[in-house]
Amino acid sequence: MTISQSPSAPLVVVVGATGNQGGSVVKALAESDREYRIRGLTRDVTKPAARQLAASGVEMISIALTVDNGEAAREVFQGADVVFVVTNYWEHLDVNREFAEAKMLVDAAKAAGVGLFIWSGLESIVKVSKGKYPNVHHFNGKGEVTEYARLSGIPFINVQSGWYATNFAKLDGMKPKRVADETYVLALPVGPQTLLPVIDTANDYGLFVREAIESPAFGAGSEILTSGEDITVGEMVSQLAQITGKKIAYARINDEDFMSATGLPSSVALEVLESLKYHEECGCMLFMPPMLNATYVMPLDYAGKDSGPSRVHLARPTRTWADFVRSTDWSFVLA
Ligand SMILES: NC(=O)c1ccc[n+]([C@@H]2O[C@H](COP(=O)([O-])OP(=O)(O)OC[C@H]3O[C@@H](n4cnc5c(N)ncnc54)[C@H](OP(=O)(O)O)[C@@H]3O)[C@@H](O)[C@H]2O)c1
């Protein structure tokens, strides 16, 4: 890792530096052949992840990014060429709070004269599904923030995060379950052809943020759609079985069984359910070219947008789902 201390190197301020996405941004910028100074934000500079970042040359600053702390946010953004912002909905499950805190960060960055604001947004599923799936608040709220940032006039790039590969190793309801000796089922409330933009977040998300900063192909107002690979859930399970050598099948289960398997409060389980349904219905497009007698599946998994161009200018290849499976210890899941 090389992180510059030179005052002439561009300054990148990373919100959430101790987390999955922000940590990945720090990693990707440190890998770059260009020099960056990096300022990482955390609520606790004494925690191990913050200490590790400080030891690698990141200037770690302690700050609580709450709505009443806009002036302090403006101060830590002062002098930044780039600010990266992610919000953590899952810590409080309050969409109004997520929007208010992100709005505060946009306003603070604008007041500080930041050169580029990179935001980890998501689609507004209620809008894309035309009201059919209204409850996916962690997507909808981020969609509102995207609109706010766009209208604010700050130079702005939206780097949407794909579906974390780690969800399938960590989350009840998404990881495989043992149904008999040496036999497992990964059960979701969608069909096996459901396409997901899967990403090894810690390894690869920051690569797209680096692309946003370094590639002239992406200027202010653009959008980057991240994934290591667009892959169906059925194919993910086949590869998981093949690589681990375990007998694992994919099963479609009903909505109620899925929600109860998540172990989450019902309103939160409903969010996860609807986000999967959204991907099933909006995730891929069956396309019949008029001159050919064939049907093609096009991976248009971000609300019908093509994620291909977002990968063209990456500094290195992303990890596939199979790469992630090989590098993960599944012994606790497939016990
Ligand atoms: N799971 C998925 O498949 C998926 C896919 C797309 C998007 N997402 C989105 O990803 C987001 C979470 O990102 P992540 O995985 O990077 O989270 P994470 O690993 O839990 O890290 C959260 C980071 O935010 C910081 N933070 C949180 N609240 C803060 C506050 N009030 N003030 C200052 N810093 C604060 C934390 O810093 P400290 O704790 O050090 O203070 C930490 O660095 C969620 O909003 C989720 O919707 C998830």
The ligand as an SDF file (V2000), in Angstrom:
LIG
                    3D

 48 52  0  0  0  0  0  0  0  0999 V2000
  -25.1880   -5.9030    1.5410 N   0  0  0  0  0  0  0  0  0  0  0  0
  -25.3380   -5.6030    0.2590 C   0  0  0  0  0  0  0  0  0  0  0  0
  -25.4800   -6.4890   -0.5930 O   0  0  0  0  0  0  0  0  0  0  0  0
  -25.3540   -4.1550   -0.1710 C   0  0  0  0  0  0  0  0  0  0  0  0
  -25.4020   -3.8710   -1.5270 C   0  0  0  0  0  0  0  0  0  0  0  0
  -25.4280   -2.5340   -1.9420 C   0  0  0  0  0  0  0  0  0  0  0  0
  -25.3890   -1.5190   -0.9970 C   0  0  0  0  0  0  0  0  0  0  0  0
  -25.3530   -1.8340    0.3310 N   0  0  0  0  0  0  0  0  0  0  0  0
  -25.3510   -0.6940    1.2820 C   0  0  0  0  0  0  0  0  0  0  0  0
  -24.0930   -0.6020    1.8990 O   0  0  0  0  0  0  0  0  0  0  0  0
  -24.2490    0.2530    3.0370 C   0  0  0  0  0  0  0  0  0  0  0  0
  -23.2780   -0.1850    4.1050 C   0  0  0  0  0  0  0  0  0  0  0  0
  -21.9750   -0.0060    3.6220 O   0  0  0  0  0  0  0  0  0  0  0  0
  -20.7880   -0.8950    4.2030 P   0  0  0  0  0  0  0  0  0  0  0  0
  -21.0750   -2.3350    3.9020 O   0  0  0  0  0  0  0  0  0  0  0  0
  -19.5090   -0.3170    3.7410 O   0  0  0  0  0  0  0  0  0  0  0  0
  -20.9940   -0.6790    5.7800 O   0  0  0  0  0  0  0  0  0  0  0  0
  -20.0780   -1.1510    6.9990 P   0  0  0  0  0  0  0  0  0  0  0  0
  -19.0180   -2.0810    6.5530 O   0  0  0  0  0  0  0  0  0  0  0  0
  -21.0040   -1.5590    8.0760 O   0  0  0  0  0  0  0  0  0  0  0  0
  -19.3640    0.2210    7.4190 O   0  0  0  0  0  0  0  0  0  0  0  0
  -20.0930    1.3520    7.7700 C   0  0  0  0  0  0  0  0  0  0  0  0
  -19.1140    2.5090    7.8220 C   0  0  0  0  0  0  0  0  0  0  0  0
  -19.8310    3.7330    8.0150 O   0  0  0  0  0  0  0  0  0  0  0  0
  -19.2710    4.4150    9.1210 C   0  0  0  0  0  0  0  0  0  0  0  0
  -20.3590    5.1280    9.7850 N   0  0  0  0  0  0  0  0  0  0  0  0
  -21.6130    4.6830   10.0120 C   0  0  0  0  0  0  0  0  0  0  0  0
  -22.3350    5.6140   10.6290 N   0  0  0  0  0  0  0  0  0  0  0  0
  -21.5180    6.6780   10.8150 C   0  0  0  0  0  0  0  0  0  0  0  0
  -21.6800    7.9570   11.4020 C   0  0  0  0  0  0  0  0  0  0  0  0
  -22.8550    8.3520   11.9540 N   0  0  0  0  0  0  0  0  0  0  0  0
  -20.6180    8.8040   11.4190 N   0  0  0  0  0  0  0  0  0  0  0  0
  -19.4290    8.4290   10.8820 C   0  0  0  0  0  0  0  0  0  0  0  0
  -19.2220    7.2370   10.2960 N   0  0  0  0  0  0  0  0  0  0  0  0
  -20.2480    6.3710   10.2730 C   0  0  0  0  0  0  0  0  0  0  0  0
  -18.6510    3.3560    9.9900 C   0  0  0  0  0  0  0  0  0  0  0  0
  -17.5920    3.9450   10.7130 O   0  0  0  0  0  0  0  0  0  0  0  0
  -17.2410    3.5950   12.2380 P   0  0  0  0  0  0  0  0  0  0  0  0
  -18.1060    2.4300   12.6580 O   0  0  0  0  0  0  0  0  0  0  0  0
  -15.7820    3.2610   12.2160 O   0  0  0  0  0  0  0  0  0  0  0  0
  -17.5470    4.8300   12.9860 O   0  0  0  0  0  0  0  0  0  0  0  0
  -18.1270    2.3740    8.9520 C   0  0  0  0  0  0  0  0  0  0  0  0
  -16.8680    2.7780    8.4640 O   0  0  0  0  0  0  0  0  0  0  0  0
  -25.7200    0.1240    3.4700 C   0  0  0  0  0  0  0  0  0  0  0  0
  -26.3610    1.3890    3.4530 O   0  0  0  0  0  0  0  0  0  0  0  0
  -26.3270   -0.8280    2.4290 C   0  0  0  0  0  0  0  0  0  0  0  0
  -27.6350   -0.4580    2.0540 O   0  0  0  0  0  0  0  0  0  0  0  0
  -25.3020   -3.1100    0.7600 C   0  0  0  0  0  0  0  0  0  0  0  0
  1  2  1  0
  2  3  2  0
  2  4  1  0
  4  5  1  0
  4 48  2  0
  5  6  2  0
  6  7  1  0
  7  8  2  0
  8  9  1  0
  8 48  1  0
  9 10  1  0
  9 46  1  0
 10 11  1  0
 11 12  1  0
 11 44  1  0
 12 13  1  0
 13 14  1  0
 14 15  2  0
 14 16  1  0
 14 17  1  0
 17 18  1  0
 18 19  2  0
 18 20  1  0
 18 21  1  0
 21 22  1  0
 22 23  1  0
 23 24  1  0
 23 42  1  0
 24 25  1  0
 25 26  1  0
 25 36  1  0
 26 27  1  0
 26 35  1  0
 27 28  2  0
 28 29  1  0
 29 30  1  0
 29 35  2  0
 30 31  1  0
 30 32  2  0
 32 33  1  0
 33 34  2  0
 34 35  1  0
 36 37  1  0
 36 42  1  0
 37 38  1  0
 38 39  2  0
 38 40  1  0
 38 41  1  0
 42 43  1  0
 44 45  1  0
 44 46  1  0
 46 47  1  0
M  CHG  2   8   1  16  -1
M  END
$$$$
